[in-house]
Amino acid sequence: MKIRRQARIVALQTLFEVSCVGHDAQTVLRERLEESTLPPEGAAFAEALVRGVLNHQAQLDAILQAVAPQWPLAQMARVDVNILRIALFEIVVDRQTPVKVAINEAVELAKLFGSDASGRFVNGVLGTVVTKLRESGN
């Protein structure tokens, strides 16, 4: 498995635990990294994703609500919400990952960790985000 996918998995596990039980993000991330075999550049990427999602969570959640108003965040599966937050951070805020790669990685995470419908749901939401960004010229 590629280093960046492993890093996204670590970030997802961290964000999921933080969102479900409210543990300290740095502590959870440190524990997940200790359990992983990520090289330093992978650990740095995972840390950047976690920090970025947490620092921009209000903005990311507002985007989610705007593109999926029929699905309030409280009603979405926590794993799907956190996958979407990671992808949105990469697409909207960080902009270091190509959009197609960010979407593909999010869909793969959804297939690995979500329900049977998660992959389609994540793909649909992110597709809507990208369409709206293009329409607005971003």
Residue, then its C-alpha position, 0 to 999 in steps of 0.5 A: m500500500k502506498i505511503r500517502r494512502q497509509a497516511r490517510i488511513v491513519a488520519l481517518q482513524t485519528l479523526f474518527e476517534v476524535s469525533c466519536v469520543g472526543h479524545d485529544a487529537q495529538t495523543v490519538l495521532r501519536e498512538r496511531l503513528e506508533e502502531s503504523t509502519l509509516p516512514p517520516e514523510g508519511a507521518a508528516f502527511a498524516e499529521a498535516l491532514v489531521r491538523g488541517v481538517l481540525n483547523h478548518q473543520a467549520q469551513l469544511d462542514a459548511i461546504l458539506q452542508a451546502v452541497a448535501p443539505q438533505w443530509p445533516l452532518a449529525q445524520m451522516a455516518r461518522v466515517d463518511v463525514n471524516i473521509l469527506r472532511i479529509a478530501l475537502f481539505e485536500i481539494v479546497v484548502d491545501r490544494q497540493t493533491p490533484v482533485k482526481v487523486a483526492i476523490n479517488e483516495a476518498v472513494e477507496l477509503a469509503k469502500l474500505f471503512g464505510s458501508d456498501a453505499s459509502g463509496r457512491f455517496v462520497n463520490g457524489v458529494l465530492g463531484t458536486v463540490v468540484t462542479k460548484l468550484r468550477e462554476s464559481g471559477n475556483 
